[in-house]
């Protein structure tokens, strides 16, 4: 697991205490892309947490971006998010 993936995991676990969390580093799929050349990676996050209950997609994404703020945009160039509440599964 890369250092950035570990940091993403730590920040999201601390912020949301998720029931489940899966992070994929898709940076290799974007080799040569401008953001990848500058060191920023491409990541996919699938997170389930009670904190997302009653929130719409935009609010959930904002919550995640806030939690990961220190990594944006240097360590994270692109982030795909699937955020759900436990009762939505």
Backbone as CSV, one residue per row, in Angstrom:
resi,resn,N_x,N_y,N_z,CA_x,CA_y,CA_z,C_x,C_y,C_z
1,UNK,0.854,-1.176,0.000,0.000,0.000,0.000,0.897,1.234,0.000
2,UNK,0.576,2.181,-0.860,1.400,3.390,-0.960,1.169,4.293,0.252
3,UNK,2.106,5.202,0.456,1.978,6.152,1.553,0.745,7.015,1.434
4,UNK,0.399,7.394,0.206,-0.789,8.223,0.016,-2.052,7.435,0.325
5,UNK,-2.118,6.183,-0.082,-3.285,5.352,0.227,-3.415,5.203,1.742
6,UNK,-2.306,4.978,2.413,-2.335,4.864,3.880,-2.821,6.153,4.520
7,UNK,-2.384,7.289,3.994,-2.807,8.584,4.556,-4.296,8.820,4.294
8,UNK,-4.769,8.488,3.089,-6.194,8.609,2.774,-6.997,7.752,3.757
9,UNK,-6.553,6.524,3.946,-7.267,5.623,4.857,-7.316,6.187,6.273
10,UNK,-6.201,6.670,6.773,-6.151,7.230,8.122,-7.090,8.419,8.268
11,UNK,-7.037,9.334,7.313,-7.879,10.530,7.392,-9.364,10.184,7.329
12,UNK,-9.729,9.267,6.438,-11.139,8.903,6.314,-11.621,8.106,7.528
13,UNK,-10.798,7.222,8.055,-11.196,6.470,9.264,-11.366,7.415,10.452
14,UNK,-10.455,8.361,10.586,-10.549,9.322,11.688,-11.784,10.213,11.560
15,UNK,-12.110,10.607,10.347,-13.226,11.542,10.129,-14.590,10.862,10.194
16,UNK,-14.690,9.613,9.738,-16.008,9.009,9.545,-16.244,7.696,10.282
17,UNK,-15.231,7.084,10.861,-15.386,5.782,11.507,-16.242,4.858,10.628
18,UNK,-15.786,4.604,9.406,-16.624,3.884,8.442,-16.869,2.420,8.802
19,UNK,-18.042,1.945,8.395,-18.363,0.526,8.518,-17.531,-0.268,7.522
20,UNK,-17.264,0.329,6.364,-16.354,-0.275,5.392,-15.664,0.838,4.599
21,UNK,-14.455,0.520,4.157,-13.653,1.479,3.396,-12.736,0.695,2.475
22,UNK,-12.770,1.042,1.198,-11.876,0.426,0.218,-11.298,1.537,-0.646
23,UNK,-9.993,1.514,-0.814,-9.296,2.533,-1.603,-8.467,1.841,-2.665
24,UNK,-8.640,2.267,-3.917,-7.835,1.763,-5.029,-6.951,2.878,-5.545
25,UNK,-5.691,2.563,-5.754,-4.758,3.484,-6.393,-4.777,3.168,-7.883
26,UNK,-5.374,4.048,-8.666,-5.493,3.851,-10.110,-4.489,4.691,-10.878
27,UNK,-3.468,5.159,-10.206,-2.487,6.049,-10.821,-1.805,5.435,-12.028
28,UNK,-1.519,4.148,-11.966,-0.826,3.487,-13.083,-1.656,3.534,-14.366
29,UNK,-2.962,3.614,-14.228,-3.842,3.688,-15.403,-3.758,5.048,-16.091
30,UNK,-3.167,6.015,-15.403,-3.121,7.385,-15.921,-1.694,7.872,-16.136
31,UNK,-0.768,6.969,-16.299,0.634,7.334,-16.520,0.736,8.259,-17.730
32,UNK,1.516,9.319,-17.568,1.690,10.282,-18.648,0.707,11.431,-18.589
33,UNK,-0.354,11.276,-17.817,-1.347,12.340,-17.639,-0.691,13.496,-16.895
34,UNK,-1.102,14.718,-17.174,-0.469,15.902,-16.582,-0.423,15.824,-15.065
35,UNK,-1.515,15.458,-14.423,-1.535,15.371,-12.970,-0.607,14.305,-12.451
36,UNK,-0.516,13.196,-13.158,0.374,12.110,-12.745,1.826,12.537,-12.877
37,UNK,2.153,13.286,-13.916,3.530,13.763,-14.097,3.945,14.683,-12.965
38,UNK,2.978,15.416,-12.409,3.274,16.354,-11.332,3.286,15.682,-9.963
39,UNK,3.081,14.363,-9.936,3.151,13.624,-8.686,1.811,13.298,-8.061
40,UNK,0.729,13.901,-8.527,-0.586,13.620,-7.965,-1.133,12.306,-8.481
41,UNK,-1.723,11.529,-7.590,-2.250,10.235,-7.971,-3.737,10.254,-8.248
42,UNK,-4.214,9.169,-8.836,-5.634,8.951,-9.134,-6.123,7.838,-8.209
43,UNK,-7.168,8.120,-7.442,-7.643,7.167,-6.452,-9.155,6.996,-6.556
44,UNK,-9.614,5.825,-6.127,-11.041,5.505,-6.070,-11.340,5.088,-4.632
45,UNK,-12.352,5.733,-4.038,-12.739,5.466,-2.653,-14.168,4.951,-2.626
46,UNK,-14.370,3.847,-1.925,-15.703,3.301,-1.672,-15.839,3.250,-0.150
47,UNK,-16.724,4.078,0.393,-16.830,4.219,1.842,-18.293,4.135,2.270
48,UNK,-18.522,3.437,3.372,-19.848,3.326,3.967,-19.728,3.825,5.401
49,UNK,-20.510,4.864,5.721,-20.442,5.426,7.066,-21.779,6.049,7.451
50,UNK,-22.091,5.963,8.714,-23.326,6.542,9.245,-23.351,8.057,9.025
51,UNK,-22.192,8.688,8.977,-22.110,10.143,8.791,-22.779,10.609,7.499
52,UNK,-22.961,9.712,6.527,-23.544,10.085,5.245,-25.069,9.964,5.218
53,UNK,-25.647,9.425,6.275,-27.105,9.254,6.324,-27.802,10.605,6.201
54,UNK,-28.772,10.655,5.310,-29.549,11.875,5.116,-28.865,12.955,4.298
55,UNK,-27.667,12.679,3.808,-26.919,13.660,3.003,-27.006,13.286,1.532
56,UNK,-27.055,14.300,0.671,-27.050,14.017,-0.763,-25.609,13.793,-1.241
57,UNK,-25.477,13.417,-2.485,-24.160,13.083,-3.043,-23.181,14.242,-2.937
58,UNK,-23.618,15.444,-3.263,-22.723,16.608,-3.212,-22.226,16.841,-1.792
59,UNK,-23.109,16.753,-0.819,-22.715,16.955,0.576,-21.713,15.888,1.017
60,UNK,-21.942,14.657,0.614,-21.037,13.567,0.973,-19.651,13.793,0.376
61,UNK,-19.616,14.197,-0.878,-18.324,14.453,-1.530,-17.606,15.619,-0.852
62,UNK,-18.338,16.649,-0.501,-17.721,17.787,0.196,-17.128,17.345,1.525
63,UNK,-17.827,16.477,2.225,-17.319,15.973,3.508,-15.994,15.235,3.308
64,UNK,-15.929,14.434,2.266,-14.709,13.673,1.986,-13.583,14.601,1.552
65,UNK,-13.889,15.558,0.674,-12.864,16.512,0.255,-12.337,17.304,1.447
66,UNK,-13.213,17.651,2.371,-12.775,18.373,3.571,-11.841,17.498,4.404
67,UNK,-12.212,16.238,4.576,-11.379,15.317,5.361,-10.003,15.100,4.727
68,UNK,-9.957,15.130,3.392,-8.707,14.880,2.671,-8.005,16.162,2.235
69,UNK,-8.470,17.289,2.717,-7.987,18.594,2.276,-6.484,18.740,2.192
70,UNK,-5.769,18.202,3.161,-4.312,18.362,3.162,-3.639,17.649,1.990
71,UNK,-4.321,16.690,1.387,-3.747,15.930,0.271,-4.114,16.488,-1.101
72,UNK,-5.057,17.428,-1.121,-5.531,17.978,-2.386,-4.766,19.263,-2.694
73,UNK,-4.315,19.552,-3.870,-4.283,18.703,-5.049,-2.917,18.078,-5.292
74,UNK,-1.996,18.216,-4.366,-0.631,17.705,-4.602,-0.574,16.180,-4.638
75,UNK,-0.971,15.517,-3.550,-0.876,14.060,-3.494,-2.017,13.385,-4.239
76,UNK,-3.183,14.048,-4.256,-4.347,13.514,-4.968,-4.667,14.446,-6.123
77,UNK,-4.563,13.928,-7.327,-4.931,14.707,-8.514,-6.383,14.444,-8.889
78,UNK,-6.815,13.190,-8.759,-8.186,12.820,-9.119,-8.713,11.824,-8.098
79,UNK,-10.000,11.986,-7.757,-10.609,11.134,-6.748,-12.018,10.759,-7.185
80,UNK,-12.242,9.464,-7.359,-13.582,8.954,-7.641,-14.153,8.475,-6.313
81,UNK,-15.386,8.878,-6.018,-15.970,8.596,-4.707,-17.298,7.877,-4.849
82,UNK,-17.461,6.832,-4.038,-18.761,6.202,-3.844,-18.973,6.195,-2.334
83,UNK,-19.837,7.053,-1.845,-20.090,7.189,-0.414,-21.541,6.817,-0.120
84,UNK,-21.719,5.920,0.832,-23.048,5.431,1.157,-23.239,5.396,2.665
85,UNK,-24.504,5.454,3.075,-24.864,5.211,4.470,-25.118,3.714,4.609
86,UNK,-24.946,3.150,5.797,-25.126,1.702,5.974,-26.501,1.183,5.543
87,UNK,-27.541,1.956,5.716,-28.881,1.489,5.360,-29.162,1.522,3.861
88,UNK,-28.211,1.978,3.082,-28.390,2.050,1.628,-27.829,0.825,0.902
89,UNK,-27.253,-0.063,1.629,-26.639,-1.251,0.995,-27.644,-2.342,0.770
